[in-house]
Amino acid sequence: MSCHECVANSATRLAAIAESLSPQMARQLFTAMYPEPACLPMGQVFIQILRAGGDIARKAPAPAPLYAAPVYAEPFYQAAVA
């Protein structure tokens, strides 16, 4: 497996499971996954693949959904028949 294939595979898998990453976090993850100095030049390729997958957050996060308060049904009382 070549360096490009290895990095592309990891970036593609990360894009599939991560909702959004800042570029700084993506760089930190790359250096943690590939600590060898020979791998550092592939860091830019890693970031580009994540960007292509839409994984790196470029815009403001979506607002949190508004949830309505839970609605509870009125209790149903039935008289005991003897």
C-alpha positions as CSV (number, residue, x, y, z in Angstrom):
1,M,0.0,0.0,0.0
2,S,1.4,3.4,-0.9
3,C,1.5,6.4,1.4
4,H,-1.3,8.1,-0.6
5,E,-3.5,5.0,-0.4
6,C,-2.9,4.6,3.3
7,V,-3.8,8.2,4.1
8,A,-6.7,8.3,1.7
9,N,-8.2,5.2,3.3
10,S,-7.9,6.7,6.8
11,A,-9.3,10.0,5.8
12,T,-12.2,8.4,4.1
13,R,-13.0,6.3,7.1
14,L,-12.7,9.3,9.4
15,A,-15.0,11.4,7.2
16,A,-17.6,8.6,7.5
17,I,-17.7,8.6,11.3
18,A,-16.9,12.2,12.2
19,E,-19.6,14.8,11.9
20,S,-17.4,17.8,11.8
21,L,-13.8,18.6,12.6
22,S,-11.9,21.8,12.8
23,P,-8.8,21.9,10.7
24,Q,-6.7,22.0,13.8
25,M,-8.3,18.9,15.2
26,A,-7.8,17.1,11.8
27,R,-4.1,18.0,11.9
28,Q,-3.8,16.7,15.5
29,L,-5.5,13.5,14.5
30,F,-3.2,13.0,11.6
31,T,0.0,13.5,13.7
32,A,-1.4,11.1,16.3
33,M,-2.2,8.5,13.7
34,Y,1.0,8.9,11.7
35,P,3.8,10.0,14.2
36,E,6.6,9.0,11.8
37,P,8.5,12.1,10.3
38,A,8.3,10.5,6.8
39,C,4.5,10.6,7.0
40,L,4.2,14.4,7.7
41,P,4.2,15.5,4.0
42,M,1.0,13.5,3.6
43,G,-0.8,15.7,6.1
44,Q,-1.9,18.1,3.5
45,V,-3.4,15.2,1.4
46,F,-5.2,14.0,4.5
47,I,-6.8,17.5,5.1
48,Q,-7.7,17.8,1.4
49,I,-9.5,14.4,1.4
50,L,-11.4,15.4,4.5
51,R,-12.4,18.7,2.9
52,A,-13.6,16.9,-0.2
53,G,-15.7,14.6,2.0
54,G,-17.2,17.7,3.6
55,D,-16.0,16.7,7.0
56,I,-14.1,19.8,8.1
57,A,-16.4,22.4,9.4
58,R,-16.3,25.5,7.3
59,K,-19.5,27.2,8.4
60,A,-21.3,27.8,11.6
61,P,-22.8,24.7,13.2
62,A,-26.5,24.1,12.6
63,P,-28.7,25.4,15.5
64,A,-29.8,22.8,18.0
65,P,-33.3,21.5,17.3
66,L,-36.1,22.8,19.4
67,Y,-37.9,20.2,21.3
68,A,-41.4,20.6,22.6
69,A,-42.1,19.7,26.2
70,P,-43.4,16.1,26.5
71,V,-47.2,15.9,26.4
72,Y,-48.7,13.4,28.8
73,A,-52.1,12.0,28.3
74,E,-54.7,12.7,30.9
75,P,-55.0,9.7,33.3
76,F,-58.0,7.5,32.7
77,Y,-59.8,6.6,35.8
78,Q,-62.4,3.8,35.8
79,A,-64.6,3.0,38.7
80,A,-64.3,-0.4,40.1
81,V,-67.4,-2.5,39.5
82,A,-68.2,-5.0,42.1
